[in-house]
Amino acid sequence: MFAKSHLALALVLGCAGPAFAHSGLAAKKYLNLPLGAIKPSGWLLDQLNVQMSGLWGHEHEFYHYVSQTDWLGGDSYYSNLEEAGSYWFNAMVPAAVLVDSAEVQSQTQYFLDFVLDNQDETGWLGPEVFNSSKPRFLWARYPYLFGAMQLVEYNNTLADRVIPAVYKFVTLANSMMKNGAGLEDWTRTRWEDFVIALQWLYDFYLNGNEDLLIETMQLLKWTGDPWEDVFATENFPTTAVENLRNPFPVLTWHGVNMAEGLKALPSTYRFTHNQSDLDRASEGWDALFQYHGRPSGIFAADEYLAGLGAIRGTELCLVVETMFSGSYLFQVSGDLKYADRVERITYNALPATLTGDMWSRQYLQEQNQIAAQNMDPNPFPNDGPYSNVFGLEPNYPCCTVNHGQGFPKFVTNSFVKTNDDASLVQVYLGPVAVHTVLAGDNTVSVDVDTLYPFSDAVNVVVSATKEFTYLVRIPSWVSGATVSVNGGATNGIQADNSGLAAIDLPAGNSTLSLNLPSEITIENRPNNSVAIHRGPLNYAFDIPRNQTVLAQNANESRAVDLQFEVTAPWQYAIDPTTLKFNAGTPQGGQLPSPIFDSGLPPLSIDATGCLIEWAVAGDTFASDPPQNPSCIGNTTTIKLIPLGATKLRISEFPVFDSANV
């Protein structure tokens, strides 16, 4: 365990001890495009519009934690910049730009200015929490910095105001950490967010401040929780942790902190230049999903790491933070395993925990979820019985003000540039449009026309003023990928060791027709159960349900808490040898809206199943899947659909042999 002592801090500050490279920051493998260079199109634009028409696009109008009328007062921990406003700003900045909402962009500009107008003479980004003796803690300012960074990328005329204010805050934070101030438990575990903001300053607005920035990065690492030890194989928990003793600060096993902490070691790699940082990050990522992973792509933590049980929960904040961390890990390291998982999470776990119209969200989702209601008994040892209700703020409000970053940041990270600025990389597969300038004043535009992941076809139109190499990620689940360039012969396309396929394109216009087929795959899960995948999608049995409105916000009638209860049997075992994929044909070549709701995706998988004895606990959650079930009725064909469109579901199935029934 790492000792957070004054001696250790002195070592960092130059007396002796850990050696750091001072020759600048190590380059990221891939470079981000600025906000606005990538825009959603097709069904993905529709999904962003659904989000903005739902809770996310309206909560600033009525929700007391983020409404303008509450920014000037209140002593709640979540008021102002203590969490909620900062979360909302970080997520709303890209959302408003991607859907071209001038009204909401004015709201984010107002919030940017409001905070800067309330910066005090010491550099503290204001306002303070009024009528409170709460001391200054640094962490809640970090998401605000992310939002400010994105706004400056989108509109660089803001830099003249934003950058001096941020440097004033950095100078204050540096001094506070040297004096042991500003460092409560949440700040100690989420220090990597500030490091990434400092590296953005270093990369784009250094202004002669190398020593200040590097020293502040070092202070953050060595006053923060030791992620290099937390992620070490010998220390990492292999089961649910509620009965284990954490040898490190307890919040390191907290799910959202773990999701954010995945960025810590790649961020330190940039100033330590130690390959061991990236190696340990990779080791920790693999262990996290080996011991706590879900077929939906995410990991389980119903507040703290929760093992592999299908009825344990996953927090919505954890989902969107893991997506952001996975994108950053890929950009620093170049390892495509991170991008593969982010795509799985985006198309499964994220929509699965939101109603189709995105007006209600869960705090916790389950892989096998047979009810969304007040639960008695409750399978979540650290969260309340209301946690899997779909509503405005079930259990805690954090996910209400943070969930909106998921789809927008997926879009903004869907393309990157190589670090020589010469090539464009298509990372995530979905309908987007890109406009950027590569090295040598090579202006490039890309339009990706696809229904992926609801289709295997991806059509790309590229316009470039000069020849260049176009790189595209071939997901690990694709078998037999092909490409046709400008209507020519269809050829197999192979990824290199990095997982990317390179296509040399001339100046002018080019058209790429990619086909990315996949086979049905079966994932073995605990209790001899299985999960079903094809491509990036996890498939589940969509349990028929009824709906009861439990509560309605007094200021916004569409913001409701919903209880879902089953209306048909769900206790099915399946025979995995009988699976049959149905591609479906979207009407008029368009997907229905909202796509992530019951019965709407065109894709499905048929499975031979039968009803079995499968116990429930208190009528609100299923027991573990029976290991050796017997059919209690005739076999039948059940339909599995993409998990993201289900709200009650079975997705980890007991198995049986239909030939012996």
N, C-alpha and C positions, 0 to 999 in steps of 0.2 A: 504494500500500500504506500502511496506517495504521501510524504509528510508535508503539509502546508505550513512551513515554519518561516520565521523571519530570516533564518539562515539560508533556507532554500531561495527565498526572494532575493537575498543579497547575492547569491551565486548567479542568479539570472541577470542582475543588474551590473555584473561585470567584475565582481571580486574574484571569482574562480568558478569552476563547475561546468555545467552543460555548455557545450560549444555550439554556436550557431553560425551559419553562413551569413555574412554581411554584404555579399556582393549582389544584392537585389533579390527579387523573388524568382523562384523557379517558375518557368512558363507552364500554364495549363496546356494540356494536350490539345484542347479545342477552345475556341473563343466564342463567347456569346455574341449574338446580334442585338443591337439596341432595341428597346421597346418600340414597337411600331413597324419594325422591319418585317415582321411575320404577322399575318392576319389570318384568322380562321375563315373557312369558306364551307360551302355545302352543309352537310349534317352537323359538323362541328360548330359552325357559326350558329346554326339553329340551337344547338345545345347551350351555347353561351347566351343566346337571346332568351331561352327558357330560364336560365339562371337569373338573368337580369330582370325578367318579368316576375320572378318568384321572390322568395324571402331575401336573397342576397341583394337584389337591386332596389329593395324598398326598405330595408331595416333602418337605414339612416333617417328615414322619414318619421319613424314612430318608436323604435326600440330604444329604451332609455339609456342603455350603455353607450350608444353611438350616435344618438340624435344630436343635431346642432344645438338644440335648446339646453342640452345637459353638459355641453363642453365647458361652460363657464362656471359650473358649480358642482356641488355634491362631494361627499367624502368617501364614496365607495372605492374599494381597492381597484375596481375595474374602470373607474371614471378617468376621463382625460387621457393622459399618456401612460397610465399605470398598467394597462393591458389592452382593454377593449379597443380604444381609439387607434392605438398603434397597430394592432392586428388588422383592424378594418382597413386602415390606410394602406398597409403593405399589400393587401389582397385586392382592394378596390382600384388602385392605380392601374394595374394591367387590365382588369376587367373593363373599366370604362373606356380605355383606349381601344381594346379589341372589338368592341361593339360600336365604336364611334359615337358614344353618348356625350354630347356637349354638356348636357345638364349634369351628369354625374362627374364628368371631368372638372366642372366648376366646383363641385363639392370637394374633390380631392385637392384642388388648388387652394380652396379656402382652408382646408385642414393643414396643408403645408404652411401656408402663411400664418395661420393662427398659432402654430407652435413656434415658428421663428419669431413672430411678434412678441411672444411671451418668453423668449430666451433671456435669462437674467445676465447681470454683468459678470458672473463667474463663468458663464458658458453653459449652464444647465438649461437643457431644452425644456421649455415650460409647456403648460403651466404646472405649478405645484398642485398637489391634492389639497383643496381648500378645507379649512376647519379640521385639520388632521395633524397629528404629531408624527405621522409615519416618516421614517428617515428616507433619504434618497437612495434608491437602489437602481443600478444601471440597466438591468436586462430589458425592461419594458421599452426603453428607447431604441433598442436594436431593430425591431420590426419597422419602427418609424424611419430609421436610416435606410432600410431596404426600399421603402416607398419613395423616399426622397431621391435615392439613386435612380430608380426607374423613371421618375419624372424628369430628372436632368438628362437621362438618355433620350427621352422622347422629345424634350424641348431644352436644348443646351443653352438657351438664353437665360435659363434659371440658375446656371452655374455661378454667376457673379454674386448671387445672393446666398445660395445654398452652401457652396463649398467653404467660404469663410466661417459661416455659422457652425458647420460640422467640425471644422478644425478647432474652433473654440471649445466645442464640446469634447473633442478628443484630448485636448490639452488638460481640461478639467478631469476627465476620466483617468488619464495617466496619473495625475497628482492624487486623486482619490484612492486609486489602487495602491500606490506607494505608501499611503497612510492607513491602509486596511479598511477603507470606507467603500460603501456601495456594493458590498459583496455578500448578500444573503444567499441562501441555498439555490434559488432559481438562477441567479446570476452566475454562480459558480458552475452550474451544469450547462448553461446555454451560452458560454463565452465565445463559441465558434462563430456565432452570428456576427458579433462585433469584429472578429478577425476578418471575416469575408468583406465587411463594409470597409475596413481599413485597407484591405488589398485592392478594392475598387479605387479608393483614393490613390493608392500607390501606382496603379496601372494607368490612370487617366488624369489625375490632378495632383501629382506629386508635389509640385511647387516648392522643392527644396526641403521637404519634410521627411526625408528617408529615415533619419535617426529616430524622430518622434514616432513614426508609424511602426517601425520594426520593434522598438522598445515596448510600445503599447501592446503589440501582438504577443511579445514574450511575457509581459505582465499578465495578460489574459490567460495564456496557457498555464503558467505556473502558479497562478492564484485560483485556477479553475479545477474542476474535477478531472482525474487522470484517465481519460478515455483509452489511452494506450494500455493501461492495466485492466480496465473494465472489460475490454474486448479480448483480452488474452484468453486462449483456450482453457488454461488451467483455472481461470477465475469465472468463466462465463456460466450462468445457470442453465441447466439442461432440462428443467421442469418448471412448472408454475412456482412462483417465488414466495407466496404468502407464508409459507412455513420455513423459509430459508433465511439465514442471516447474511446480509450484504456486507462484504468486507470493506466496501467503499461507501461514500455518502449515499444515503438511502435513495435519493432522487435519481441516481444513475440507472436504477432499474424501473423507473417510471416510464411508461410507454412513449409519451410525447417527448420527454427528454432524450430517450434512446433514439427516437426518430430524428431529432435535431442533432444529437451527438454523433450521428453517422457522418456529419460534415466535418467533425473536429480534426481528425487526423489528416484528411486531404488538405484542410486549410493550413495545418501546421507544416505539412510537407513543403508548402510554397516558401516558407522562410527557414526551415531547418535543412532542406534539400536532402532529407534522409529517406531513402527508399523504404526503410523499415516502417515509416508512417503509413505509406500506401499498402504495404504488405499486411500490417495489423488491421487496417481498415477493411481490407478484403476478407481477412480471417474473421473479424467480428461480424461483417455482413452475412457471411455464409453460416456462421453459428446461429445468428439471430433467426434466420429462416429455417434452418435445420431443426431447431428445438422449439420454435414458437410460430412457425410459418403457417399460412393458410393457403388453400387452393386458389383463393381470390387474388393472390399475389402479395397480400399484406401479412403482418404478424399480429399476434394477439397480445393485448395488454388491457385488462379491465382495471385500469389505473396502473397496475404493475404487470410485468411480464407474466403471461398466463398459460404457457405450455401449448399443447397440441389439441386439447379437447375441443370438440366441434361446437359446444354451447358456451364456451368462454368468449368474452367480448373483445372487440377492437374499437378504439375511440376514433371518431371522425377527425379530430385534430391530428392524430397519429397518421392517418391516411395521407392527408395533404402534406404534412411535413416530411414523410418518407419519400413522397414523390419529388419534392424539391431537393432533398438530400441526395437521392439517387441520380438526379440530373447533374448535380454538382460533382458527385463522385465520378460520373462518366466523363465530364468535361476536364477534370484534373488528370485522371488516370488513363482514359481511353478504353477502359474495360467495358465491353458491350453487355456484360451480365447485368450491370446496373440499369442500362437503358431497357433491356428486355423486361426487367421486373417493373420498372416504372410504367411501361406500357400496359402490362397485366393489371397493375393496381388501378390505373386510370379507367380501363374499360370494364372492370369488375367491382372492386371494393368501393370505389368512390360513388358510382351511381347506386349501388346496392343499399346504401345507408341514407338515401334521400328519396322522398316521394318523386314520382315522375315529373310533376309540375314544379318541384324544388321549393315548395312553400313550407315543407316540414322536414326535419332531419332528426336522426337518432344521435344519442351520445355514444352508444355501443351497438355494433352489429354483431350477429352470430352467423357462423357458417351453416349450422342447422338451426333454424329459427322458426318455431311453430306458434309463436304469439308475439305481439308487440303491445304490452300492457303492463300495468303495475304488477310486479312479480312477487308472489309469495308461495314458496320460499324463493330466494334470490340467488342465482348462480354466481353472482359477482361479489367476491369477498370484500372489495374496497369501494364499490360504487353502489348507489342507491337502487331500489327496486323499480324506479321509473326510467332507468337508463336506456331501455330499448324501445320506449314509446317514440313515435315520430311526432315532433313538436317544435315549438319555438326555442325552448331552452331546457330540454330534459336533463336532469342531474346537475350539469354546470353550464354556464352561458358561453364558455370559451369557444366552443365549436360553432356557435351561431355567428361569431364575429371573425372566425378564422377560416371556415370551410371554403369561402369564396376564392381562395388562391389556387385551388386544385386544378380546374380546367384551364384558367388563364395562363398559369405558369407552365402547364403542359404544352400549350400552344407556343409560348415564347421561347421554350427550350427545344422545340421540335426540329429546328435547324441550327447548326453552328458552323463556324469556319475553322479550317486548320490553322495552327498557330503561326504559319508563315503567311496567312491571309490570302492564300492563292486558290484554295478549293472550298467548295460548299459541301456540307454534309447533311443529308436527310436522316435525322436520328429517329424520330417517331413517325409512324405511318398513320396519316389521317389527312383530311382535306384542308389545306392551307395555301396561302399565297405569300411569296417572299419577294422582297426587293432590297438589294444591297449592292455595295461596291466592293469588289475584291482588289487585290494588289494590282498595280499597273493601270488604275482607273478602269477596271473591267466592271462595267455595270451589268448586273445579272438580275433577271426576274424569273421566278418559278411559280407555276400554277400546278398544284397537285389536285387532281380530280379523282376522288375515290369514295366508295362507301365503306372501305376498310374501317373496323374489323368485321363488318357485315358482308364483305366481299373480299375475294382474293386479288382482284384487279386493282392496280394502282397506275393511273395515267398521269404523266408528268410532261408539261410543256415548259421548255427552257428557252429564254432569250438572253444572249450574251454579246457584248461588243467585241470580246476577244475569246479565243479558245481557252478552255480550262478543263480540269478534271472534276467531274461530279461524282460524289461518293454517296452511297446509300447503304443503310444498315439492312442486312438480311437477318431477320430474327432467327433465333436458335430453333424455333419450332417449325420453320419452313423446310419443306423437302421438295426438290425439283424446281427451284426458282428459274424463271425465264425472263428474257427481255427482248423486245423488238425496238430498234431505233429507226425513226422516220419511216415506219411502215415496212421496213426490210424484214429479212429472215428472223424467225424466232430462235434464239439461242439460249442455252443454259447460261446462267450467271452464277459465278462463284465468288464468295467472299474471301478476302485474304486473311491473314492471321489475326488481324484486328477485328474481324467480323464485318468489315465494310467491303462492298463491291465498287470498283472504280470504273467509271465510264468516261472516256475522253470525248469531249464535245467541241465542235468547231464554233467559230463566231457565227452569229445569226441565230436562227430558230431551230430548235430540235424537239422532237417528240419521243418520249420513252414510254413504252407499254410494258409494265411489269406484271408478272403473274406470280403470286406467292402462295402456292397451295400448301396445305397442312393435312396431316393425318389425325384421326382421333387418337388421343393418348389417355392412358389410365394411370392415375397417381395413387400409390398405396398410402393409406392413412391409418391411424390407430384403430385398434379393435377389428382388424381384418376388413375395414371398410375401404371404399375407393372413391376418388373424385374423378370427374370426366372433363377433359379439355379438348378443344380443337382450336388451333391458332392461339391467339392471345386470350381467348374467351374460356372461362370456366362455366360449365353448364349445371343447372340445378332444376329440381322439380318445383314448379311454381304452385304453391299451395293455395287453392281457392280460399277467399277470405271475405269477411264482412268488415265494415268500418263504422266506428263510433267516434263522434267528436267529444272529447273529454273537456276541452277548454278552448276559449276563443279570446284573442287579445282585444282589449277594450278599445284600442285605437286603430286596429287593422283587422277587419273581419276575416281576411284570408289567412292570417297567421293562427293556425289551429294546432291543437294537440290531438293526435289520432290514435285510437286503439284498434288494432287488427286482431281478429280471431278467426281460426280455421273454420271452414264450412264443409269440408270433405276429408276423407281419410288421407293421411300423409305417410303412414307407416309401411313404406315400400322397401323391399330389397330388389336389387336388379341383377341381371345376368350380364356381365361386361362383355361377353362374347357376342352379344346380339345387337350391339350399338350400330345405328344407321344414321348418317348425316343427311339432313335435308337443307339444301342451299336456299330454297325459297326464291321468289322473284318479287322484288319491291314494285309496287304499283307505280307505273309511269317512270320507273327508274329512280324514284325518290323514296327515302325512308320516311315513315310516319313520325309525327312530332307530338309529344316528346318520345324519343326512341326507347328510353330506358323505363318502360312500364309494361305491365302484364300484357302478353299477347301481341306486342308491337314489333319486336325484332323479327326479321324474315327467317332467321336461321333457327334450326332446332335439331335435336338428336333424339331418335326413337330408341327406347330400351324395353326389353321384355322384363316385366316386374311382377311381383305378387305381394299381397298384403301379408304382414307378419305380426307377431306379438312384439310390441316395442313400447316399453314403459315410459311414462312421463313423470315429472316431479312437480307436484302441486299444480298440475294442469297448465303450467306456463313454460316449461322447457323440456326437451327430450332428454332421456338418459343417453348414455353412450350407445352407439350402434351395436346391436346384438352380433356376436361374432359368428355364430353358427345357426342362422335362423331357419325356421321351417315355414313353408307357405301355409296359410290358413284359408286359402281360397284359390280360385283358378288363376293362371297366369293371364296377364293383360299387357297391352302396349301403353307405356306412359311416355309423355313428351317432356324432354328437358330443354330449357331455353337458357339464353345467356343470363348468368347470375345477376348482373347489374339491373336487369328488368324485373327481378323478383323482389318482393318485400317480406313475404313469408316463404320459407324454402327448406328443402333438404338438398344438400350438395355433397355430403359424405355418406355414402350408401352402404348398408350391409349387402352382401353378395350371396347369390345362390346359383345353382346349376339347373337351368330350366329343362335340360334333357332328362333329369331324374325326377321331375315332378309328375 
